[in-house]
């Protein structure tokens, strides 16, 4: 038996289960569609047909890691799971939930003697091979108990106890706001280059060049290079750029706290405008989201 289950086996959850398996941990896995759990069982996980079966398959004290879409889905599964657990058990919300929800969930869990961590997870579809970065909020004892699993999931130094309940998801919100701004800056810069008399330059080579000692080198720039190699003009990428909530919440918090966020706000609004008519920079932003997170970007 084992003491951790992953509920939700989408792009992130399935890869996290595989990374645990690769590190000698045999997780219990559950998904609303059982085929994904069955596929992971063939690779070393324990498949459960229901949440109750997942909990029953765990050795106490149990940890159930939710890796689900934020909002209604996470709320429904959280409320279904809580009565199945007892004192000393733990729920980890690793989805992109709003930080305020973590405060409520922590309080509801504590009323039943259940521990709660809100875990902001970054790393996208590359986390399986490269390791994740995890920002955790909750009590220190809860974090310490989950830490062996966090270390198995993360790069060395890639997990941190960030503070009490809500801290993990708040940091992930800020992280994603920064991500919005960085992606928009790269997208605008490459659009300016493409519109210039020197727009015929090999953009993959330019991205590669800037990653060799320049002050703007980054993993996002590496991903841009890969996107340009696959599709130099990004002709096969739809320029409609989605947002999953964190950018909006970051701007709302900036307004609430009186903190100016001009770059993050502009990047968020640019995503809104991309849904009317896309530009080359929109296509690059969409391509970057595809490269690091597996988000759909191909033209329909």
C-alpha positions, 0 to 999 in steps of 0.5 A: 500500500502507499499513502498518496493518491492523485485525483485528476489525470490531465496533462499535469496530473498524469505526468506527476504520477509518472514522475512519482513512479520513476522515483520509486513511489507507487501512487493510487490514481483516480480520474473521472474517466477510468481509462487514464487511471488504467493506463497509468496502472500499466506503468506502476500506479494503482488504479481506483474506480472511485474516490472512495476506492482511492482513499481505501487503497491508501495507508493512513495517514493518507494524502490525496492530491487534487490536480483538477480544473479550478472552480466547480470541478475542484470544489465538487471533488473537494466536498466529495472527498472530505467526508471520506478522510479522517484526522491526520489525513491531508488534501493537497490542491495542486490545481490553479485555484484562486488563493481565497478558495484555499483559505476556505478549504483549509478551514473546512478541512481543519474542522474535520481534523484534515490537513490542507496544502495549497500547492502552486505547480509550475513546469507544464508538460516538461515537469515529468522530465525536468522536474516541477517547481512547487509553491506550498501554503499551509502549516509547517507540519503539513508541509513537512509530511508532504515534503518527501513527495514534493521533493520527488516531484521537483527539481532540487530546490524546486519546492518551498513552504511559502507561508500559511494557507493561501500562500502557495496559490497566491505565489502561483498567481503572481508567478503566472502574472509575471509569465504573462508579462514576459511572454508579451514582451517576447511576442511584441519584440519578435513582431517588431523584428518581423515587421522591420526591413530585417523581418526575413531573419531566421527567427529561430536563430535569433532566439538561439543567439539571444540565449547565448549570454544575452540579458534576455536569455530564458527558458521561454526564449528556448521554447520560442526557438523550438516553436520557430523551428517547427513553424517559422511563420507560425502559420499553423498556430491560431493566435487566439490566446487563452487565460486560465484565471491567474492573470485576472486575479493578479490584476484584481489584487493589484487594484485591491492593494493599490499596486500598479501592474501595468505590464501584467495588465497590458498582457492580460488585455492583449490576450482579450484582444487576440480573440477578435483578430490575431497578430503574429505576436498573438501566435507566438504567445499561443505557441509558447503556451503550447510549448510549455503547457501543452495548450491547444494552439493549432488552427482549427 
